[in-house]
Amino acid sequence: AQSVTQLGSHVSVSEGALVLLRCNYSSSVPPYLFWYVQYPNQGLQLLLKYTTGATLVKGINGFEAEFKKSETSFHLTKPSAHMSDAAEYFCAVSTTGGGNKLTFGTGTQLKVEL
Amino acid sequence: DVKVTQSSRYLVKRTGEKVFLECVQDMDHENMFWYRQDPGLGLRLIYFSYDVKMKEKGDIPEGYSVSREKKERFSLILESASTNQTSMYLCASSLGRDPLGSSDTQYFGPGTRLTVL
C-alpha cells in the first residue's frame, strides 16, 4: 500500500520569499510522484510529476521538486512567491503496476502575504 | 487542451433522493475517476474505470455506484443520498495508453459541490 504525508496543512510566506511545501511518501515499489494545485473554486491541475530519470523536476509557474529516494521525499519549491501562488497544493503517488490510481496527501494551503 | 466537464457546479438534494453526477471528457481518454474532496482529508478515490462498462472500487465506494456506457461519459450515482455525502465531488480522466498505466497525468473537472439536507 502507498501513502502520502504532507507536513503543514497551512503555510504562509511573504511575497518574494522562498516557498517550500513538504511531501513524504511511502511505497514498497518505485513510485511515480505528482504535485497538483487547486485554485479557489476550480479543479486540480498538474504542476509537475516525477516518473523516471532526472530527480529534479521542473514544472509550471516556476515550481520545481526533487525526488529523494533515501529520504522518501518529494518537496515542492519556488524561489520567489507571488500573490497568484495562493492556492491549495496536493502531493500524490502512484506505483508501477498499480494502474493509474493516485493516492493523495491531505493538502497544504499556501497563503502569500504582502 | 483536455477538457473535463461536470454537469453541475452546485447541487442541493434531500436525504433519500437518488442523485446523478455526470462527467464528460473530450480527449478519448481510456481512464476515468471519481473522487470526493473533504477539508483535512484531501482527495479520496470512490470508483474508477479503465474501459467502457468496466468499473473498479476505489477506497471509499460504500453508498455509491457508477456507470460508464460510453467512453467519454462516467456517471456517479448516490442511490439514497445521506447527509454524510455532502462534499465536493471531482471527476478526472487520463490517457491510459501506458501499458503500466501509472504515470499518466490525470485531468480534473471543476467539481460539483453537493449538499444533502
Interface residues (C-beta under 8 A of the other chain):
Chain A: S9 Y32 F34 Y36 N41 Q42 G43 L44 Q45 L46 K49 T51 F90 A92 S94 T95 T96 G97 G98 G99 N100 K101 L102 T103 F104 G105 T106 G107
Chain B: V4 N31 F33 Y35 G40 L41 G42 L43 R44 L45 F48 Y50 G58 L90 A92 S94 G96 D98 L100 G101 S102 S103 D104 T105 Q106 Y107 F108 G109 P110 G111
